[in-house]
Amino acid sequence: MKLIINGQTKEFIDNLTIQEIIDNLQITDKVMACAVNMDIVKKDNWNKFQPKENDIIELLNFVGGG
């Protein structure tokens, strides 16, 4: 399955959940929020939500600063 994650095209096996994608990319500790095709996916649903071919996924990390 082809997905666009943070602007980069990535290939994955079919039927991965958002959580499995995050684990696969080894960024579990960095991701604070997720949007698929501009729609927020709540963290409670990451283990259930399965993106479709060519979905655009934004995995966000909040950074403090001043």
N, C-alpha and C positions, 0 to 999 in steps of 0.2 A: 504494500500500500504506500502511495506517495502522499506525504503531508508537507506543508510549508510551516516550519517552526521558526519563529523569530526571524522571518525573512529568508531562511535557508531551506532548500528542498531536502527532505530526508526520506529514505525508504525503510519501511518496516514490514513485518509479517502482518497478515490480516488480524482483525479483531483484538487489537490492543486497546486497553483503557488508557485514559489520561495518566493515571498513576503508573501503569506499566511503561508508558512512554518516558515519563520523568525518571523512573528507575533505570530504564535502558540507557538514557542519556547521562546517568550518574550525576544528576543535579538535584537530588531529593532535598538536600538541606538548603538549597538556594531559592526554590520556587515558593512564592507566597500567594500568587494568584494566577488564574488561567482564563483565557478567553478563546473561544472557538468561533470563527467567523464573526468577530466583534460582539459575541454574546458571552457574558461571564458564566463560567461553570463553577458552582460552589464547591469548596474543598470536600464537603461531605459526599459529593457525587463523583469525585475523581476515580473511585474504584469501580464505578458502574458505567460512566460515560465513554462511549466508543466513537471516536471521530470517523468520518467517512473519507473516501478517496478525495484527494486535493483540498481537504479542509485547511484553513489558515488558522494556525494555533499561535497564540502569544503566551509565553510563560514569563511571568513578571516577578521581579525581586525588588523590594522596597529598600532604598538606601537613604540613610539619614545624612544630614549635612546642614550647613548653614551659610 
